[in-house]
Amino acid sequence: MPNIASTKKRMRQSRRRRARNRQARSELRTAIKRVRAAASADEAQAAFRDAEQLIDRAARKGLIASNKASRNKQRLHKVVAGKQ
């Protein structure tokens, strides 16, 4: 455990950010899985809309790189198109 006040603060901030990032990453992965697991085309389309928003938000917040966001959306779009 650090003794320096600024280091203690940095640890608190890191702990909070790590928890927030883990939660957001988990939501993102779940949304992507929902698109892939969708039974019907309508269900897949609705799940894709939700996943697309989460992917864009994650890229905007720096959780994932913008190229990764684009790649994920592209692949999910192919999955949705294949279900129709």
N, C-alpha and C positions, 0 to 999 in steps of 0.2 A: 504494500500500500504506500503510495507516495506521500511525502510530507509537504511538498510545495503546493500552495493553494491553487495556482493556475493549472497544475497537473491534475489535481483532484477534480477541478472543474472540467477539464478536457476529458477525463474518464467518464464523468457523468454524462457529458454531451455525447460521447461515443456510444455509451450504453443505450441511451435513448434513441439515437439514430440507427443503431444496429437493430434494435427491436422494431422500429418503424419500417426499415428496409426489408427485414425478414417477412413482416406481415404483408407488405406490398408485393414482394416477390412471390409469396405463396398465393396471393389472390390472382396474380398474373398467370402463374402456372396452372391454377385450377380453371381459370377462364379458358385457357388454351386447350386443356383436356376436355372441357365441356363441348367445344366446337368439334373436336375429333370424335367424341363419343355420341354426338347427336344422332338420333335415329332417323329423323325426317329432314327434308330440305328446309322446311320452315323453321324447325327447331335449330338447325345448323345456322341459318341466316340470322336468327335472333341472338344466338350465342356469339356469332362472329361480330355483330355490332357491339356487344358488350366487351368482348375481348379487344376489339380494335381501339375502343376508347381507353381501356386500361393500358394497352401497349403504348399508345401515343402519350399518355400521361407519364408512364414510366420513363420514356425517352426524354420527355421535356424536363422531368425532375432529375435526370442523370442516373437513374437506377439501371438502365440499360443503354447501350450505345444506339445512336439513331439508325445506323446501318443494320443492327440486329433487329430493331423494331420493324424496319422496312422488310427485312427478310422474313420475319415471323408473320407479318400481315400477308405477304405474298404467298407463303406456303399455306396459310389458313384459307386464303381465298381459293386456292386450287382445291383444297379439301371440300369447301362449300360447293364449288362448281361441280365437283365430281358427284355430289349427292343429289344433284338435280336431274 
